[in-house]
Amino acid sequence: MRVIRKYANRRLYDTEQSRYVTLEDLRSLVLDEVPFRVEDAKSGEDLTRTILLSIIIEQEQADGEAEVFSNDLLAQFIRVYDMAKPLPLARYLEQGTRLMMEQQKHVQDQWQQAMRHTPMELMRELAEENMRFWQQNLGGGSRNGQDDDDKT
């Protein structure tokens, strides 16, 4: 795993390449799926989440038309943090995002083979894949006709 050190002057240093890097450089690592850890140069504290959030903020500010997080969505996130028993939001967002990316890749693959499939066949396959994903990742829904919550 690549180690990036963050110094007190806010500069980021890539220990593997022996050079200072920018948030844009780290964004490229994310896009290239290169695993890295950002740590405080003095304390060794893991700062990766903070840096990833900074990259997202930079992207949100760079192109106002490509906003992912609306003001309403951000306000809802803040409310989730204030709940007495927070929702498992991280797991849901991770799985939903993974599903979205897998489906996009699937659609791209299917588009290349569009001459073989009818549009209805493509939609049926996407719906089946979506259902399998959620059943695998959220416990499969019901058992014996009863929801897990209804068990007594």
N, C-alpha and C positions, 0 to 999 in steps of 0.2 A: 504494500500500500504506500502510495506516495505521501510524504509528509511535507506540509506547508507550514512554515512558522510565521506567526504574526508578531511583529515587534511593536514596541510602545509608540513608535512614530506612525503606526497604522500601516506600515508597509508589509507586504506578504512575500516570503522568500521560499522558493521551491528548492528543497534540499537535494532532490534528485538531479535537477538541471543546474544547480548552483547559480540561480539568478532570481531577481525580483520579478514577481508576476502581478497582474492586475485581476480584478474581478472578471473581466472579459476572458482572460486566460483560463481562470477556473471554470467559467461557464463552458468553455470549449472542452475542458476535461470531462465535465458532466455529460455534454453531448456525445463525446467519444466513449463514454462509459468507463473512464479511467477512475478507479477508486482512489480517493485521497482523504486525508485527515488534516484539518487545520488546527494547530495548537498554539497556545500562547508561548512565546519564546522564553519567557521568564519562569512561568509556573508550570507549563506543560498542560494546562487546562484545555480540554477539547472545545474548540470554538467553531466546529464545522457547521452546526445548525445555524449559528448566527451569520456566518459567511454565506451560506446558501440562501438565507432570508434576504441578505443584502443584495445578492444577485437577482433575486425575484423583484425586489423593490426597484433596482436599477432598470430592469426590463419593463416593469410597469410604468416607470416615469419616461422611458425612452420613446415609447410609441403609445400615445394616448388612445389610438384606435384599436390597439391590440390588448386592451385591458382584460385580465382574467378575473381579477378581484374587484368587484364593484364596491362602492361604499356600503351598500346594504349587506353584502356578503361579509365584509370585514366586520361590520357591527354585529352580525350574527355570530361570528367566530368569538368575539369578545364576550358575548352573552354565554356561549358554551363554557368558556373558562370560569365564569362566575356561578355556574350551576352547582348545587350541593353535591350531586352525583353526575359528573360530566359524562356526556355521551361518548361512546368509543369512536370519536370522530376521525382520529388519525387512521385507524384500521379501515374505516369506511372510505375515506378519501384515497388511501393507497390502493385499495382494491378497485375502486371506481376508476381511478386514473389508469391503473394497469389494464383494466377491461377496455377502456376507451382506446388506449394505444394498441392493444392486441386487435381490437375490432378495426381500427384504421388500417393496420397492416393487412388484416384479412381482406378488407374491402379493396385495398390496392392490389393484392394478389388476385382477387376475384375479377377485378376490372380487367386485368391482363388476359384473363380467360373468359371474358364476357361473351364471346361468340359461342362458347359451349353451353352456357347456362342462360335460362330465361330469367328475367328480373324477379319473378315470384320464387324461383328456386334459390336465388341469392338471398332474398329476404328470409326465407324459411331457414336456410343454413345459419344466417346471422342470429336469428331468434333462438335456434337450438343451441348455438355456441354461447350466447348470452345466458340462457337458462342453466347450462352445464357449469359455467363459471360461477354464477351466484350460488348454485347448489353446493359446489365444492368448497367455496370460500365462506359461506355463511351457514354451514351445517346441514344443508339439504332441506330446510323448511320444516315440513311436517312428517311425522312417523305414525303409521297406523291410523291415519285420518285425524290425528290430534296435533295441534301446535305444541312445541316444547313448553311454552308458557302455560298451557292448559293442563299439564300433568299434575296429578295430586297424589 
